């Protein structure tokens, strides 16, 4: 009887070892899959940010001085959706009507649609942001 229980003990130890190894494999596979997916998404976003560049070609008052036009040029190598530009005048968010998709080299006009009670002046600061990118200028008179 002593020989049989030793064989059973060895088989049980082997089964436990195989089960633990299988559980570790499944767990590590899930962890590495999550890490690699996250890294892939980060690399894709970084690549898009590098290809996305813009500059402000100018900002001018409308004839009544209550609205402004900001001219933004796509200087990158990928398309930019003008609706995703954030327009700030003196640090205050203003709505604009540009909706086109700018191909590299194209310029869009962001027309401020938030009418203000006072007129904009030449020293007003204009900031455009697109994702993590931003450009600043002043209104030209």
Long-range contacts (C-beta under 8 A, 24 or more apart in sequence): 48-78, 49-131, 49-132, 49-133, 51-76, 51-77, 51-78, 52-76, 52-78, 52-80, 52-130, 52-131, 52-133, 53-77, 53-133, 54-80, 54-102, 54-128, 54-130, 54-133, 54-135, 55-135, 56-126, 56-128, 56-135, 56-136, 56-137, 57-107, 58-137, 58-140, 59-126, 59-137, 59-138, 59-139, 59-140, 60-139, 60-140, 60-141, 61-119, 61-120, 61-139, 61-141, 64-119, 65-119, 65-120, 65-121, 66-115, 66-116, 66-119, 66-120, 67-111, 67-112, 67-113, 67-115, 67-120, 68-111, 68-112, 68-120, 68-124, 68-126, 68-139, 69-109, 69-110, 69-111, 69-112, 70-96, 70-109, 70-110, 70-112, 70-126, 70-128, 70-137, 71-107, 71-108, 71-109, 71-110, 72-98, 72-102, 72-107, 72-108, 72-109, 72-110, 72-128, 72-135, 73-102, 73-105, 73-106, 73-107, 74-102, 74-103, 74-104, 74-105, 74-106, 74-107, 74-108, 75-104, 75-105, 76-104, 77-104, 78-104, 79-103, 79-104, 80-130, 82-108, 82-110, 84-130, 84-131, 85-110, 85-128, 85-129, 85-130, 86-128, 86-129, 86-130, 87-112, 87-126, 87-127, 87-128, 88-126, 88-127, 88-128, 88-129, 89-120, 89-124, 89-125, 89-126, 89-127, 90-124, 90-125, 91-125, 91-127
